[in-house]
């Protein structure tokens, strides 16, 4: 700076004059404005710093100068904003062209070639008085305070001003008497966008507002620091935005700094088109028109909360602005006073430079690197990561040929025979669920003991696998797909310059290359293990509606943490054999898709059928004896059942005068007579009023407490090396001697040591307090959940504490509960377990709730945790809308159908629709759905072109009422 000092500077502005790159204006507290050149003194006094030429613009009444703004198109125009004073305007427009000769240097005067012709239109000169300065063109705002000013980038006459902390005012200076446009908004700072001349940002208090001058007074977007909470921002109470600035080299990038802040935050604004294609008067009656598909571009947060919807019909362009990304600089050691964005001379640079100054006057240049925010995940499994001019594509799978068609997929049956589902072939015989190797139940398989359920999204890229990565030729080839190089300057800034310093060891370069390949392989494997690829693999292997046993086999092969999905499908197959053969409807109850909770607590009956002379009334004796038919005999039609469960939706008509209609205990008794008529043997001390419900629930769990069945399972567990499991159930059934002998036969020495503690805790002998405390400490340290459950039962004799051992399989815990808990305690345990599985999104909890509205809540949390919309769509298709309506089921189904179309598995999607249509057809035949039910949405609807109302509203209303 020159050696003269300017006291009490309020504001300043750089001049964009093409002949001077060092000219700026300074506003003082007195209201005077001075035009100064920084290099003037060095040229005039032989490089000696001294005073140079200065041009002054004076005011009549002394008051503070708050804002200055040069016109970008015609730099000779200067707007000055002042404080309010009586009898003197606060906004003045100056023409400083006459000051150019004064500011020119003697040795480097402005040549004729440097003088640029004045652009049009010119600002009109107003009547400002005979004694006024000739350079003064116009005066405005006689009774207001001007806090911010800015000319629009491509205009000589449009000026924005913040007035009295209440208004944003747009002046048209072509006429001194033209009316200004007022917008109610507190404005303390204005930033124009040189790359989008119609876009303006204003700040007031802690809010930043984005405007389009063609759409005043309705803002495009408002946001605060709270919108950056996902980026780690912590909004401060009472914070105020001090300075904002648009980037001149990055489209839509806005820099914002709060007062006393130690960082500068960058926001990326993106223009998007709304999905709502309505315009003008055609959208007046929105209730009669089809609802548009919502997208992220027209969500409520994309516009401000006030005044946005009022002006929708007035907008000619349906585009809007959204926040695409945010990032910030580092936290500087001292609070910042101001900042300025540095223009970037390199096109498509990967960095943004910002010059900051703190309150101590220290300057620092900070470089902010871009993040690879251009990340797109294709519905077909490809992940594209791009930044700058470089991009990389990770393929989820490689198509070596067309995928198999649905009718060519081999389906595994119980007899281990594989047969294709050919077109026109006879229906599949009834499937019976057999025991697989290593199963834990006498009649139904179970998963091995596992730890606590993972609460993270197991299939998402956000949850990285904890397993070693293996190198394969296929993955290496896929990881080296299309990759474009970035400009060398950007690579140098990112530390990726290929030029190595002399003397650098070669092994460091090899190590760096190896680490990059390892990272690429890690990302590639994450992409391949994503849930979308898993769903595609399942789909092309026949994972769909109609064969629960086949679905159980497919999901057991999933390379993912155990989530009970395979066991759920096996349970569904088993439960439908128990509940739905030959019919699920008994005495007014529909047992299809019910879980253990419905069997125990009961559920509503079906509407009582009307009198029908043609209906067939089956006597109670016939019902109790005819249900022993095999599954194969119950499905004699050549058309396969759409659900794969014979008789799932088929009904045996019952007369309305049936005396047992609505008797749940009698209905459960009929279910038991189909499978095992022998009564359940309970503990003598257990009193229950729901013996039949307990026995039916144990059958649904696939668990038998008969001596011969349990002995056979214990022998099998011992043969498989599951000694702790076998000993645990021997203790539960009071066979303590056999438990000790079984553990002593084990080859594991820890099992031998456990016999001492077990012998000391056997009922009948004296137990000291020290032994009880030792057992409690031992339970905490044991790793085997069966040993923990066994010692807990022997120590506390409380089955509720045993059931808190969640490492045991869910169905095994349910079998314990139905075998040993009292009625009240059992009801409480079922409700408590439902709450737990709902919170965790454990899909195996459907064993308790069944495919009921409560089960849909568990499915929703399961989808939120895993992203497996495929399973949710298939499971919900069994009951929605055949049994009840749920909007979430419709969303899952549409999402899965779109996913199949994205994978180009069109025949698989059609196969899904056909199977679902057969379910709906049976529901219509059974009276669960009205005959007018629409299986698919209408493709043609005739409606009025003026009011958008349907031409046949009566039919539409009838359909809505039926639903």
N, C-alpha and C positions, 0 to 999 in steps of 0.2 A: 504494500500500500504506500501511497505517497506519505510525506512527512507531515501533512496537515491532518488534523483530527476532526472528525464529524461527531458531534455530541448528540446523544439521545436519538439514535436511529430507531425508527419504528418498523420499517419494512423496506424491501428493495426488490427490484425486478431486473433481469437481464434483457437487453434489447436484442431482438433477432435481426437487426439491420445487416444487410449483406456486406456493407462497406466497413463495418466496425465489428470486430469480434471481442472487444473489450469495453463496450459501452453498457452502462447499467444506470438505473435510476434509484435514488435513495429518498425515502420519505421520513421526515423529521417530526418530532413532537409538536413543533410549531405549525405544521401544515405545509411548510415549504418543501418542494421537490427539487433535487439537484441531479443533473445529468453529468456523470463522471466517466472518464476514460482511465483505465489502470495504466496503460503504457504511455500516456502522454508525457509524463515527467521524464521518463528515461530517454525519450527521443529529443526532447527540447533542451535539456541541460546536460548533454553529453554523459548520459548514464548516471547522472547524479539525481538521487531521489529528491524531488521538490514539487511544489505546487504546479499543476498544469491547468489547461482550460476547463472551466466548469460552467454549465448553463443552468440557470435557476428559474423555476416556475413558482411564483409567489401566490399567496392567497390574501383575501381582504381581511378576514378575521382569523386570528391565531387559534388553532385547535389541532388535535393530533391527526396525523395521516396514518390510516389503518391498512390500506391496500393499494397496490399498484399493479397495472396490467398493460403490457404492450400488445398491439395487434400483430398476429403472426403473418397475416397477408400483407398488410401495409404497416411496417414498423414505425412510421411517423405518427401514428395514433397512440396516445397514452391516456389511459383512464386512471383517475385518482379518486380514492375513497377516503372520506374525512368523517370526523365526528360531527354531531349535530350542534348547530349554533343558530341563534335567532336571526332571521333575515338573510341567511346565506345558504345556498344549496350545498349538499354533502357529496355529490357526485359530479365531477367535472371531466370533460373530454378535451384533450389538448392535441394540437398538431405541432409537432416539434421539428418539422422539416426546416424551418428557418434557423434552427439551432445547429444544423450540420456544419455550416461554414465555421461557426465558432469553435466547434469541437474538433475540426480538422487540424492536422499538424502541418506546420509550414513546409517541412521537407517532404511530406507525403500527402499532399492535398488530394482530395477526391477527384478522380478523373471523370471525364464524361462517360466513359465506358462503365464506371461503377454506379452511375446514377440510373436507377430503375424507374421506369414510368409508373405513375401511381395507378393502382388497380381501381376498378369500378365495382360497385357504386361508391361514390365519395360520401363522407359524412357531411350532412348539411350544416351550415353555420346558422346559429340562432341569434336572436337579439339579446345580447348580454350587457348592453349598456355602452355609452360612448367612451367611458374612461377604462373600459376593460382591456385586458391584454389581447393583442391581435391573434395570439396563438390559441386562445381559448375559443373552442367551437360550441360546446353545449354545456348546460348545467341542469341537474336533476336532483330529486329527493331533497326538497328544502327542509323537511321536518323529521328526517330519519338519519340513522347511523348506518354507514356502510362498513361492513366487516370483511367482505371478500369480493374479489373481482376477477373476471376472466373473459377474454374474447373467445368466441368459438374458433376452432382451428382454421377453417376454410371460409371465413366470413370477415368482411371489413366493417360490418354495421351491427352484428348481433353480439350483445354484451350481457353476461350473467352477473348478477350482484346479489350478495346476501345482505338483507336489510333488517336492521333493528332486532336481530336474533329472532325474527318471526316470519320472514318472507324470503323466498327465492324468486327473484324478479328478472325477467328477460326483457331487455330493452332493444328496440329496433331504432337505430340512430339515423336511418335515412331521412327521417322527419323529426324535427325537435318537438313536435306536439303529438306524436303517435302514442297511443295507449300501450302500456307495458303489460306483460302477462305475469300475474302473481300466483305463486304457489305457497300455501301455508306450510312452512318448514323452517326449522331453526338451522341456519347455515353459518358456520365459522370458517369453512374452507371449501374451495372449489378446485377440481382437477378435470381438465378436458383430455380427451383421448385423441391423439393425432392420427391413429390408425383407424378410428371409427369416429368421424367428426360429429355425429349426432349423439354420441354417448358422453354423459357427464356424470361425475361422482361428486357428491357433497357430503360433508361431515358436520355433525352437530351433536354435542355432548359425546356419548359413547356409540353413536349410531352412524353407519355409512350407508348412504342411499344412492342408488344408480338410477339415472333418469335418461330418457330419450326426449330431446327437445321437441320432437314432432308429436309427442304424446302427452305433453303436460296437460293436466296436473297429476297424472297417475304414474307412480314410480314403477320401475321394472323390478327392483330388488332392494331389500333392506337387510342388513346383517350387522352383527356386533361381534365382539371378541368371544362371546359364548358359543358362536357357531364353529369355533376352532377347538372346542373341548376335546374332540377326538384326536387332535394333533398335540395334546398335552397342555393346552392353554388353561390358565387359571385366571378367570376374570377378576379384576380388582374392584371393590366397591367404590363408586364415585369416579371411576376413570373417565377421561375425556380424550377424544381423538384430537391430536394437535396438528398433524400434517398428513396429507395424502398426495399421491402422485402416480399417474399412469406411465407405464413404460413406453418409450418411443421405438423400441425394437422388438418387443414381444406383444403380440395382440392379446388384449384382454387381461394383462397382468397389472394389478393395482397394488401399490405399496402403501401401507398404513402404519403410522406410529402414534402411540398414545403419549400423553404428557407424563413425564418422569419415568418413561419406560426405558428398559435397557436393551431392547431389541426392536427390529423392524419386521413386520409381518407382511408376507406376500399372499395375495389372493388371485386365483385364476378364474376369470369370468368366461363362460362359454355361452354362445347363443344357440338356442335349440328351438325347434318347431313343436308346438303343442300337438298332441294327438287328437284333440277335439277339432274336427273339421267343420264345425258349424260356424255360420257367419250370418250377420244381418238378422232380418226378421224371421228367418227360418228356424231359429233356435229359441223363439219366444216360449213355446210350450214344451219345455224339456221333459215334463212328466209323461208326455205321450210319445216321445221319440226313444229310440234305442240308446241305452247308456253307452258312452264311448269307452273304449279300452283305456284304462289309466296307464300312464307311463311315468317314468321319473322326471320327465320334462314338464309335466303339468301338475305336480304335487303341490300342496298348499305352501310349502316352504320356498317355492321358486319365486314367489312374489311377496311383497310386503303385506302385512296384516291389515292395512287400512287402505281403502279406496281402490284395491286392485280389481275386484270383480265388478265394480260399478262401471268401469270403462271398457269392459271386454268387448261390448258390441260396437264401441266407437273406434276400435283399433282396426286399421286396414291390413296391417301385417301381423299374422298370428304368432310371430316369433317372440321369445322371451329369453331371459337371462338366468342362468343358474350358477351356483358356486361349484366349480369342478375340483378344485384342490386348494390347499393352503400349506404354507411352510414359513419358516422364520429364520432370521439370522441367529447367530450365537448370542448368548447373553453377555453383553459387554460389562466391563468392570464398573463403569460409572453410568449414571443416567444420561440419556441422549438429549441433546437440544434440538437437532434437526438432522435431515439426511437429504441426499440427492442421488437419483439414479444416473449411472454413468452410461452414455450411449455406447452401444456395442458396434464396432466396425466389422466384425466377422459375421457373415450370414449364417443362420442356423447354428448359432453357438449353443453349447450346453451349459453355459454359466450366465449369471446375471451379477453385475458389479454395482455396489452401492457405496457411496461415500458418506460416512457418518461423522458427526461432531458432537462431543459431549459438552457438558456445561462448563468444563474447565478450558474449553477451546482446543482440545486435542482432536486431530483428524485421523481417521483410519479408513482404509479401503478394504472392503470385505467382498469376497467372491462367494456367491451362493450357487451351488451345483443343482442341476435339475435331477429329479427322481424319475425312474422309469414308470411314469404314471399312465402311459399309453399301453395298458395291459388289457388284452381282450381274450376271453375264454370262449372258444367256439362251442356250440352245442354238440359238435361232433368230436370234442375232446382235445382240440388243438389249443395250446396256450401260446399267445404271441406277446412278447415283451419288446417294447420299442422305446427309444430315447434319442432325440435328435434325428440324425440320418441313419441310425443303425437299428436293426431289429433282428430278433431271433424267434424262431418258431419251434416249439416242442410238441411233437405229435403224440397223441395218446395211444394210437394204434395204427397199424399199417394194414391196408386192405390188400391181401394177396389174392383175393378172389371174391366173388359175390357171397354174402352170408347165406346160410341155409334158410330155406323158406319154412314157414311154420308147419306145413304138412310133411316136411322131410326131416323134422327134428325127432330123433329117437327118444322115447319116453320110457324111463326105467320103472318097471312094475315090481310088485312085491316078490314075484317069483323069479326076479333077476332077468326076465326076458325083456329085450329091447325091441319095440315095434314102432315104426313110423306112424305119425298121425296123418294117414293119407286121406285125400279127398274121397268122399263117398264111401268110406270104409265103415264097417259096423262099429258101434260104440264100444268103448273100453269096458272090460268087465269090472265089477266092483273091486275096489282095492281094500285089502286088509293090512293094517300096519303091523309089521312083524318086528321082532327084536333084532337090532343090529349088534355087531360085536362090541363089547364093552359097555352095553347099556346098563343102566342102574336100576331099572324097574322090571318087575316080572312081565309086564305086558307093554311097556312103553319105554323108549330110550330116553336118556337124559344126558345133558352135557356134563363134562367133568367139572370138578370143583374149581372155581375160579375166584380171583380176588374181587375187590370192589369194582363196581361198574364205573368205567371212565366217563367223566362228565364233559369231556371235550368233544368237539365234532370229529368223530373218528375217521371220516373219509375226506375231510377238507384239507387243502394244502396248508392251512394254518396249523394243523397238528402233525408235525413231522414224525415219521416212524423212527422207532428206536431199534433198528436192526441194521446189520452190515450191508453195505451196498455192493452188489455184484456187477462186474463188468460183463457185458454181452455185446456181441457184434452188432446186433440189431439196434440196441440203444445207442451205441457209439455212432452208427450211421445216422440214426434219427437226430442225435444231438448236434450233428454237423450239417444241419439243414441251412437254408438260405440265411446268410449273415452279411450285411453290408458294412463296410468300414466307415468310421467317423472321420471327419476332417482332422488333420494332424494337429492343428492348434488346439482343438478340443481334447484330443488324446493327451497332449502334453499337460493340459490343466487337470485332467483326471488321473494323471500318473501312469498313462498307458503308452508312452512314447516308446517306439521300437528301438531307438538309439540307446545303446548301453554304454556306460562309461568304461574306459579302458581299464583292463586289469580285473574286471569282474569275473568271478569264478563261473564256470559253465554249469556247475551243479545247481547254482541258485536259479538260473534261467529254467533248467529242467524242473526244479521243484515248483517254481511258480506256474509253469505250464501244467504240471501234474495236478496242482491244487485247483486250477481253473477247470480242468477236465473232470475232476472229482465233484466240483460244485455243479457242473453241467449235468453229470450223471445223477446227482442227488435230485435236482429239479426234474429231470426226466422221469425218475422213478416216482416222484410225488405225483406227476401228471398221470402216469400210468395207473397209479393206485387211487385216483380220484373216484368219487362215488359215481360220476357220470360214466366213466369207463366201466366200472363194476356193473352198473345197470345195463350197459350195452352187452356185456358178456352174458349176463343172465338172460337178456331178451333173446339173443340168438341161440341160446341153449334151451329155450322153451319155458322161461319163467313167466307165467301168465295165469289167468283164471282157468280153473278146471282140473288141476291135479296137484293137490297139496303134498302128496308123497314125493312127487317129482320136484316140487319147489323146495321141500326139505332137503333133498339130496343135493340140489344145486347150491343152496345157501350154506351147506356144511363145508363146501369146498372154497368158500370165500376166504381170501387171505386178508383177514381183518381181525381185530380183537373180538373175542366171543361176545355176542350181543343177544344171544338167545333166539335169533331169528329162525334158525333151523329147527330148534326144539319147539318153537311156536307153531310152525307149519306141521310138525309131527303131531303136536297136541291137537291142532285143528282137525287133522285127518281122523285121529282117534276119537275125539269128542263127537264128531258128526256120525261116526259109526255107532256111538252109544246113544246119541240123542235123536238122530234123524232117520233111522232104519226101522221100520219102513216109512214112518211119518214123524215129523217133529211136533205135530199138533195133537195134544191129548187133553181132553177135558177143558178146553178153552185156553190152554197154555201153548204158546209157540216156543219150544225149547231150542230151535235152531239159533245158532250164534250166541247162545247164552254162556256165561262163565260161571265160576264157582260161587261168586257172590249172588248171582241171580238164583241159583239153586238153593242157597242157604237162606237168604233174606226174602226170597220171593220176588215176583215181578207182575206187572199188570196183565190181566187176561185179554184175550181178543174180544172184540164186540160180539155179543151173543148173536148167533145166526138167526135169521128170520125163518118162520115156518116154511118148509118146502116139502111137499109131498113126495117129490122125486129123490129126496136125500136118503141116504142109506144110514140107518142107525145100527151100530155094532154093539152087541151086548158086552157087559164087562168081562164075562168069561171068555168071549171070543177075542177081546182086546188083549187079555192077559196071556192067551196061548198062541195067537197068530203072530206075535211080534218076534218069534224065534226064527223066522225065515232068514235065510242068508242074504247077504247084500247082493249077490248075483241074481237071486230070484226076484228082487225088488225092482230091478231095472231091466225089464224084458224088451223094452223098445229098442229099435235099432239106432235111434237118435241118442247120442251121448248126452248126459246131463251137463248143462253149462258150468255147473259148479264142481263137477267131479264127485259130488256127494249124492248118491241116489236118494231121491225123495226129499231133498233139502227144502224145496219150496212146494212140494206136493202135499195135498190136503186130503184127509179122509173125512167126508162130510159127517156131521154129528147132528142129531136131533136136538131141538132147543129145549125139550122137556127132560133132558138128561139130568138126573138128580145129583150127579157128581160133578156137574159143570162148575169150574172154579175151585175145585178141591185140589190144592197143590200137593198135599201129602199123598192123595190117591194117584195123582198123575206121576209123581216120583216113584211110587210103588210099581206102576206099570212099566216105567223105564227100567227098574231093577229086575223085573221079571223077564225082560228080554235077554239080560246078560247073565246075572248070577242071582238066583233066587235065595241063596243061603243068607241068613242074617249076619250082620257084622258083629264080631266078638270084641267088646270094649273092656276096659278095665273095670273091675267090680266097683271101685270107688267113684266112677264117672257116671253122673246122672245127666241124662239128656232127653229132651222132648222132640228131637229131630233126628231120630235114628236113621230113617230112610234117607234124609238129606246128607247125612255124614257118609253113608255107604255109597250113595250116588257120586258125591264129591270125590271120594277115594277112587272110584272107578274112573272118573274123569282125569284124575291125576295119574292114572296108570299104575296105581300102587295097591298091592294086596298084602294084607296082614295075616293071611292064613299060614299055618305052621309049615305046610309042605312047600308053598310058594316061597316063603321067606327063607326057609332052609336051603332051597335050591339057589337062591340068589346069594346067600352068604357063602356057599361053597364056590360059586362062580367068582365072587369078589376075592376070596382067598386065593383062588387059582390065578387071578389076574394081578395079584400083589397088592390089592386094596385091603390090607389087614385092618387099618384103622377104621375104615368104613364098616367092615363086617363086625368088628368088635363094638363099635358104637351102637349098631342096631341090636346086637345081642344084649347090651346093657339096657337099652330102651325097653326091651321085652323081658327084662328081669332074668336073663340067662347069664348070670355072672360067671359061673364056673366055665362055661363054654367060651366066654370072652377071654378069660385068663389063659385057657389052653390054646386058643387060637393065636394070641399074641406070642406065646412061648414057642409056637411052631414057626414063627417068622424068622427070617435070616437077618433082620435088622436089629442090632443090639439096643437101639433106643426103644423098640417095642418091648424088649425084655425088661428094661428099666421101668417102663410105664406100668408093668404088672404090679410092682410093689405099691405104687400110689393107688392103683385101682383096687388092690386087695384091702388096703387100709380104709377105703371109702365105701366098701360094700355095706349095704344096710344090714343091721343086726349086731354089729360090733360097736364098742365104745369109740367115740370121736371127740378128741380134745380140741380146744380152741386153737392151739398151735397148728394142728393138722389142717384145720379149715383155712387158716391164714396162709399156710404154706401152699395149699391147693389153689387158692385165689391168685397168689403170686405166680404159680406155675402156669396157670391158664393164660396169663398175659404174655408169657414168654414162649409158649408153644406156637409152632408154625402150622401144624396140622389142624384144620378146622374141626375134623371129627373128634380128635382128642380133646379139643377145647369144649365142644358141645357135650361130650361124654362126661368130663370132669365137672362142667357146670351143672349138669343134671344131678350128678351124685352129690355135689356140695350143697346146692341150694334147693333141690327137689322142686324147682319152679320151672315149668315148661315155657313160660313167657321169656325167661332169661335165655333158655336154649334157642328160642326162635330169633333172638337178637343176633345170632351168629349168621351174618349175611353172606359169608363165604360159602355156605351150603347152597346147593341149587334151589331155586325158588320152589319147584314142585316137591322137592323133598321136605322143605320147611312146611309147605302146605299140607303134606301128608301127615307130618308130626302134629300140626295144629288140629286137623280133623280127627286124629286118633286120640289125642290126649287132653285137649283143652276143654274147659267147660263152655256151655253155650254162650254165656255173656262174654267171656274172655275171647272166644273164637270170633264173635261178631266184631269186637273191638280190634282184634288183630287184623281181620280182613280189611276194615276201613283204614287202619293205620298203614297197612302195606300198600293199599291203593294210592294213598297220598304220597308215599315214598316213590313208587314207580312213576307216578304222574310228574313229580318234581324232577326226577332224573331222566324221564323220557325212555324208560326201560320197556321195550316193546313186549317183553315176556309177561308184563303185567296184564296183557289181554287175556291170560289164562284165568284171571280173577274176574275181570269186568266183562269179558266177551266182546263181541263186535256190537256194542251198544253206544249210546251217546257218551257215556263215561269213557268207553274205549277210544272214541274219536279224540278226546282230550289227550289221552296218552299218545295216540298216533301223531298228533300235532307237535307235541314236545319231542317225539322221536324224530320227526322230520327236521325240526329246528336243530337237533343235536347232530344228526348224521347226514341230512340232505337226501335221504333215501325216499324220494317221492314215488318211486316205482312201487315199493311195497305198500305204501299208504294208499295209492290209487287202486291196487289190486284188492287189498283187504276191504277197503271201504265200498268197493263195487258189490260185495256180497249183500250189503244191507242198505246202501244209499243209492237210489231212493226207494228201493223195494220195501224197506221197513220204516225208515224215517228219512227226513231231509236234513242235510247238513251242507252248508255253503263250502266248508273246507274240503269236503269230499269232491265237490265239483271242481275246485281249484286244483287239487292234486291230480285229478283225472285229466284235465285240460293241459296241465304242465307236462304230464307224462306222455300224452298224445303228441304234443308239440316236440318233445324230446325224441320220440320215435321217428317223427317226420324229419327232424334234424339229422338223425343218423341214417336217413333214407331207408328205414325199415318200415316201408309202407304196408307190406303184407302183414307184418307183425302187429301194426296198429289196427288194421282191418280185422285181424283175428281177435284182438282184444275187444273191439266194438261188437263183433258177432257174439262172443261169449257173454258180454254184458247185456246185449240185446235179448239173449235167450233167458237170462235171469229176469229181466223186466217183463218178458212175455209170460213167464210162469207166474210172476207177481200179479199181472193183470188177470190171468185166468183164475187165480186164487182169490181175487177180490182185494188184494192189498193195494192196488193202484186202480184208479178209475179207468174205464174203457177209453176215455178221451185223453189219456196221458200221452204226451208227446215224447217219444223216445229220442228224437233228435230235433234241434232247433229248426224253425222254418227258414227256408232260404229266400222265399218271396213273400213280401207283405205289401199289400196295396194300401196306401194312405194318401191323405190329402197333401198336395204340394204346398198349400198355403199354411195350414195349421198343424200339419204333421200328425193328424189323428188317423187311426186305422179306419178303413172303409167298413169293416165288420167288427165293431167294438163289442157287440153282444157275444160273439163267439169267443173273442179274446177274454172277456170278463168271465165267461163260463169256465174256460180253461184255468184261469187264475184261481177261481173259487174251488175248482176240483183239486188243485194242488195244495 
